[in-house]
Amino acid sequence: MDKGEEADKVGGLPIVGKRRKKASDESTNSSLSAKSYPSSSSLTAATSISRSRKPNEEPENHGEPSLVEKKHYYDGLPSHPLLIARTGSTKWSLPKSIQEELPLKAMCNVGSSHCLVGIWESVLDEIVKALEPLAWTSIDLLRIGYQDTAEKDWPVTLMIGAKPGSHWKVTIPVAVACRMILRSHGAHEVECEVRESESFFSVADRLITANETIGRLEEERAFSECVAQCISPCAAPGREGTLGIYLAVGSTRTMCALTCRHVVFGVLEAESEMKKAVADDGIYRGIVQPSQCVFDKILADMTLDFEETGEKSDFLKKISDQQKMEDRRIGHVFFSPPRTIDVDKQLHDWLIVKLAAKRYASLSTLQNWIHVGRDGYRLMQRLLPSNVKPETNSSKDMVRLKGMVSKAEIFRTTAHNEPTQDHAALWVHMFGAHGSKLTTGISNEVRSVRRVNASIDSNEIITTREWCVVGRNGQRRNGAVLYGVNSISSPLRPFSEPGDSGSAMFDSQGRIAGILTSGCGAREDGRPGGTNNDFGCADVSYVRPIEVILDAIKTKYGRVEVL
């Protein structure tokens, strides 16, 4: 039994990218309409007709989705979530012929001209209240449509994430209530969709598998001073995140590294553990690079090569002397704010590490260089006009991160990086330690909301506003996005995955925009419970703006400088 068949047997999800037609799908489809799958243009026309009603006229709602619709409605999204409920009356069906392929969906930013952009923060408060009967996890306002059509034609949709097991009968009244709120604010064309999706922090809690290879370049990079390295706390060596950027803090210019708080202290650790770490100079507060899992894998691969060739490389000799965590300790916890909501309704989830001088050639010369790979380097060069380029080292495919994308610029209403783009937005990049590849995404003009537990010693659930980024892994032609056609990245590659927490987000000029904190998506097995290991990827990624973090550090220490 292949993985896809097993997933269907346990009620899981088909493998994204494989357009497999199963007997169960065909039998279920036989009970549906005999119509062929609607083309993107016919769907757009049908949507326009269904949305041309008078403002106060309530359209007929789509009934409970069939099993096939639940499974395939979101084909194309990275985690392939299950549909629970949706408003509107647009019909959906599988292709009439099993030889036809299902069209794939994708998401993009709303666009600055939409009527909800200017009033979204107040509308969100109403939406959150309307969702009280539902075990919801996230709220995103995005465009979603078929990949072979122009993004500007994709309908703006209120996308609600809900816990697995949420029932249609409970969900559809809530979805209708949300749609009525949107209509009361003039958004008569916006429908509401609810899918199975859980919010998770982008930290990894797993060992590297035997199938995951680490190339020689990556082996050396893991021990370098470049940012975007895989790190872990000494007290929990199996928990992995990413070193974001280097900072000089305070009047004494204490050299530090920025990452996420939950990388070091876990997602739900008690505040008492944080206080213990700050007060204790012992191993609990230590941070190592590379993580224990990455180090063990590199050492095993290099040792195997030595056994096969009989030649022990200088690199193997060097890392053989770093098997103890203390020998790879790059520093210790310097400061992190309490895990609370700030005045901007965002969760404090950042931490600075004081760097150990003995681990670096010279702390005074540290700079934020990031290795983006040959393909990533070419992509960044292509996205900018010839007179605007980041500082680079082309021989090593590296880009220096310097400067800052302000919060005002992130949410401003004019085009950013690509003036030729139909649907202007800020393009951002990330090189996560776990993904080990440059990914590109689109920044949304409005904030999202997600729900998280306050801490392990509290039953309180808190809501936090988030900067939303969705993956962008294709190129444009005639106003449409061509996923997989002449594209550098994999067509369905997610923007982030577990292990990328703390990664710096930057634009094509190399300016730092924020750090990745979390995401939302369906679990790989489609079942509730488990750990972050069950999440293969995120449909939507959430980022903390760097300006907010730097302002907080400056308030406490008087000064902060991005190296």
N, C-alpha and C positions, 0 to 999 in steps of 0.2 A: 504494500500500500504506500503510495507516495504521500508527501507532506500535505498536498492539497486535499487528497481524498480523506486523509486522517482528520484534517481540520473540519471538513464537512460532516464527518461522522460524529464529531464531538460538538457540532454546532459552532465551529470556529469560522474562520474567514478564508476565502480563496487566496492563493498567492498572487499578489499584485504583479501585473505585467504579463501573466500567462493567461491568455484568453481561452481557457478550457471550458468546454461545454459538457456538463455532466448529465447523466440520465435523470437524476433527481430534478435538475433544473428543467429538462425538457418535459418531464411528466407534469411538473407544476405549471409550466408555461402552457401546456395544452388546455388547461382550464381557464387560461386568460384569453384576452381578445386575440383574434387571429391576425390582427394588424401587425405589420412589420414595425421594427423599432423606428421611432420618428427621427428624421434627420435633425441636425442642429438648427437649420433654418426653419423647419416646420415647428420645432419646439419654441423657437423665438416668436413665431407668429401666433401660436396657440397661447403663449404666455401673454402676448400683447392683447389678444382678444379677451382673455379671462380677466385682465387687469384694466379694462376700459370701462368698467362699471362706474356708476356714480359714487362719490365719496362715502355716502351713508348707506350704500347698498351692500349687504353682506353676501359674498359669493358662496356658492356651494363648496363645501369642504371635501377634500380628498378623503376617502374612507381609509380603513386600516390597511396598511401595505401588506401585500402577499409576502410569503417567505422569500420568493425570488427577488422581489423588489427590495426587501430589507437587505438582502445580501449584495445586490449589484447596483443599487442606486448611487453609491459613492465610489464605484470603480474609478480608479485613477488617483484617489487620495492615498497618501503614503501608508497609513495604518489600516485602510479599507474598513472603516467603521460600519456598524449596522444602523440602518435607518429605523427609528421608532415611530415617528409621526411627522406629518407635514401639513401645513395649511394650503389652500388653493385647490383648484380642480384640474390642473394639468395632468393628463394621463401619462402613464409610464408602462412600457412593455418591453420584453426581450425581442431580439431580431426574429423574424419569421423563419429564417433559414439558419441552420447551425453553422453554415459556412461564413455567415456574416460575423463581424467582430463588434463587440460592445464599444461605443464611443467612450472615451475616458474624460473624466472631469478634473478640474483644477480650481484653485482659489486665487484671488488677487485682491488688491486694495480697493476700498470703496470709491475713491476719487474725491477730490476736494470740492467739486461742485454739487455734490449730493445734498439734499435739503436737511439731512440729519446731522451732517458734520458739525455745524455750528452750535447745535443744541444737544448733542449726544450725551454729555455728562449728566444732564438733568433727566433725559429720557431713560438712561441706565438705571437711575434710582427707582423709577416706576417699574421697569422690567424686573429688577431684582425682587421687588415686593410681590409682583405677580407670580414669580416662580416659587414662592414659599411652599406650595403643596408638592413640589417635585424635588427629587434627590438630584439636583443639578450640580454640575462641576465647573462649567465654563460658559461664558457668553461672548460671542464674537459677531461683529457685523462685517461681512465680507461679500465680495462678488464671487459667485460660483457658477461655472459653466463648462461647456465642452471645449476641449483643448484645440480643436480645429477651427474655432471661431474667434472673432475679435473680442478681446477682454471688455471693451467698452459696451458690448452688447450683452454681457453676462448680467443676470439680474442680481441686484443687491439683496442679500438674504440674512435674516437674523438666525444665526446658528447656535443652538443650545446643546451643550454636552450634558449627558445624564448618565447616572450609574447603570451598569448592566443589570438587566432584570426590570427596568422601568417599563410599565405596561402602557399600551396605547390608550386605553380608556381613561387612565389618569393623566396622560401626557397631552392628549389632543385639546382638552378644555384650556389647559395652561397655554398651549401654543396659540390658540384662538384669542385668548385674553391678551397675549403679547402683541399679536397682530393688530388688535383694536387700539392698543396704546400707540403703536406706530402710525396708524391711520389718523388718530386724533392730533398727531403732529404733522400731518400732511404727507406722510410716506405711504401713499395708497397702493403703490406697486410692490412694496416689500412684504414677502412671505416669511413664515417662520418654520424652521426645520429642527427637529430634535433627533439626535443620534446618540448611540452608545459611545461614550468617550470619557476618559478619566484624566484628571489633572495630575501631573507628576513632576517632581524635580528631576533635572537632567543629570543626576549623579548615577554612576554605575556601581553595582555591587556584585561583580562577577569576575571570574578568572578568564583569561584569554584562552580561547579554545584552540585545539590542535590545528583546526582549519584556517585560523587567522595567521597570516604570514607577516613578518616584519622584515622589510627590505634593508639592505646595508645602510642606505641613506637614512632611513628612519631609525635604525639602531643608533647611529651616531647622533642624530638630531635629538634623541631622547635624553642624551647626556649633555646637550649644548645649553648655552645661555639664551637661546631664542625663546620667545614666549610661546604660548599654546602647547606647553608640555603637560604630560600626564603626571599628576601629583596625587598623593594620598597622605592621610594623617598616620603618624606612627601608631596611635592607639587603635586604629581600624584600617589596617593595611589593604584590606580588600575593597575599600570604598574609594572610588576614583573620580577625580574631577580634572579641571584644566587650570593651569596658571594663566591668568588673564593678561595683565600688564605690569610693568615696573613703575614705581612711584618714589619720589623723594618727599618725605613727610616732615613737617615742622621746620623750625628755624635751624635745627642742627642737620637737616637733610638726611634723616634716617632712611636708609634704603629698604624699600618694602615691595612686596608683590601683592596684587589684588586677585581675589577669587571669591567664590560664594561661601557664605557661612555654613550652609548645609553640607558642603563638601567635607568640612572638618568636623563638624559636630553632629552630622546626621540630620535627617528631615525633622524628626520629632524629639530630639534630645531635650532633657530638662534644662532650664536656665541655670540650675545648680552646677551642671557639668561645665557650662561656659565659665562660670565664676571660678571653678576649680582650675581650669586650664590657664586662665589669666594669672592666678595667684601662684601656680606651681611651675617651677622651672624644669620639671622632669619630662619624661618621654611623652606624656599626654599631649603637650602642646607642640611637639615636633611635626614638621612637614617634610616629606621625602620626595625626591625626583630622581629617576622615574619611580612610579608606583611599584609596589612589591610584585604585582602581577606582571607588569611589563618587564621588569628587571629579570624575573625568573624565566620568562619566555625568551628574552634576548640571550641570556646566559646559556640556556638549553640549546638554542639554535647554533650559537657560536661554538659550543663544546662539541656538538655533533659534527660540525664542519671540521674541527680540529681532529676528531677521531677518524674522519674519512680521508683527510689530506695529510695528516701528520705534521702540519705546520700551525703553530700557535701564533696568531696575529698579535700585533702590539695592542690592538683594541681589546682583544680578549684578555690579555694580561692586565690591562688597565681596569676593566670592569670586574675581573676576578677578585680584586682587592676591595670591592665595594659591596660585598654580599650582606654585610650587616647594615641595618637601616640607619644606624648612626653615621655610617660612612657616606650615606647619600642624603643626609639631612641638610636641606637648604636654608632652614630657618625655623622660627617658631611663631605662634600666635602673638600678634602685637595688639590688635584691637578688633572688636566687632560689636555693633550696637545690639541691644536686645531685639528679639524676634517680635517686633510690634509693627503696627500700621502707622505710617507717618502722616503729616498734615495733607499730603497729596493723595491719600488713600492707597498708598503702595506699601508692600511688605519690605521691611529692612531685611535684606538677605545678602550681605557682603561682609568680607573679612579681609584684613591686611596682615601679611606675614612679614616679620622683620627678618631680613636676609642675613645669613651667616657669611662673614667676609672670607672665611677659609675655603668656601666652596666656589668662589668666583675669582677670576684673574684679577679684576679690579672693579669694585663696586662703583667707583667714581666715573667709570667709562661705560656703564651699562646703558643700553638703549633698547627700545622695543622693536626688535627685528623679528619678523615672522616669516617662516618658510612656507610658501604657498604652492610650490610645485610648478613644473613647466606649464601645464595646461591652465592652472590658476593664474599664473603670471600673465599669460597671453590674454586671458579673459579680461583681467583688470585693465590691461593696456587698451583693449578694444572698446571698453565701455566709456572711455573719456576722450574728449577732444585732444588734439595733439599738443595744445599749449597748456594742458592741465595734467600733470603726472605726479604720482607719489615718488618719494625718495626710494630708490631700488638698488639692489645688487643683482644685476641680470645674470651674472655668471653662476650665482647660487640660487636663483629664483626666489629671492627674498624681497620683502617690502618692509619699510620702516613705518611703524604706526606712530604718528605724531599729530598734534592738533586735536580738535574736538568738534563733533557735530552737536550743536546746542539742542536743548529740548525744544526750543521755539522752532528751530529748523526742522526737527523731526516731524513736527505736526503742522508745519506751515502749509499754505495752500497753493504753492507754485511748484513747478517742476524742479527736480534736483539734478540727478546725474545724467539723465538721458533725454535730451530735448526732443528726440524723434519718437519717443514712446507715446502711443495712443493714450495710455492711461497713466499720466505722470505720477511718479512716486519716488521715494528715496530707495535706491538700491543699496543693500548692505551685504557684506561678506563675512564669513566666519571660517576659521580653521580649527575645528575641535580636536582635542587630543585623541579622542576615541575614534572619530570618523576618519582622521588622518587624510583629509581631502578638503579642498576649498569648496564651500557651498555658497550659493547666492540666493538672496531672498528679497522680498518687497516689503517695505514698511507700510503699515496701515495708517490712515489719517485719524482714526478714532481708537480709543483705548478699549481693551477687553476686560472681562472680569473673571476671576476664578475663585474657587473656595478651597481653603486648606485648614488643617487642624492647627490650633494655636501652638500646642506643644504636647509632649507625651504625658505630662502631668496635668493636663487640662482637657476637658471634653468640649471646650469652646471651639466653634468653627468660625473662622474669620473670612471675610471677602477682601480681595485685593485687586486694585486696578492695575492693568498690565499694558505695556507697549507690545503690540502684536506684529509678528513677522511671519510671512508664509513663504515657502520655498519657491524658487524660480530657477528652473533648470532647463531652459530652452531658449531658442532665438526667435526673432520675429520676421515675418515676411508678409507684405500686403495687409498689415494690421492684425494678423493672427499669430499666435504663438505656436511655433513648430517644435513640439516636444520630441526629442530624439532625432530630429533632422538637422544635421550639421551642428549639433550641440556638443559642447565640451563635456558637460556633466551628464550623468545617467538621467534619462527622462523623468523618472519617478522618484529620484533621490530626495529624501526629506531634508529640510534645512538643518535639523539637529537630531541628536539621538542621545540616549543615556551615556554619561561620561563626559559630555560637553559642557557641563555646568562650570561657569567661570570664564568661558571663552570670550575673548574680546570681539565685539561687533564693530566693523569699520566700513567706511564707504570706499569708493574706487580711488579717492585721493589719498587713502591711508589714514584718514581722520577717524579717531575712535568715537563710536556712537553709544556703546553700552556694553554690558556683559550679559551673557545668556544665563537665565536662572531656571527655566522650567518649560513645560510644553503640555499639550493635551493630545490624546489619541486613544485608539482602542488597544487593549492588550492582545498579544499575539495569539493567545488561545481563546480569546473572546470571553473569558470568565473573570468574575470579580476576585479580589484578594491577591495574594502574592506580593512580589517585590518589584522594584524598578526593572529587574532583569526581564520581566514579562513584557515590557514595552520595547518593541523593535525600533520605533521611530515616532516622530511627532507630526501630526497634521498641521498644527499651529505651534509656533515657538514664542516664548515670552522673554522679554529683555528689560533690564533695568537701565535707564538712561545714565550715561557716565557723568553728565553734569550734576545730577542729583547726588551721586556718590561723592564726587569731588567736593561739592558744597558742604556735605556732612563732615567730611574729613577736615576741611578747612575750618569749619566752625569749631571743631574740637582741638585741632593742633595749630591753628593760625595760618598755616601755609601748606600747600601741596603742589607738587610739580610732576607732570607726566614726562618720563625720561625719553 
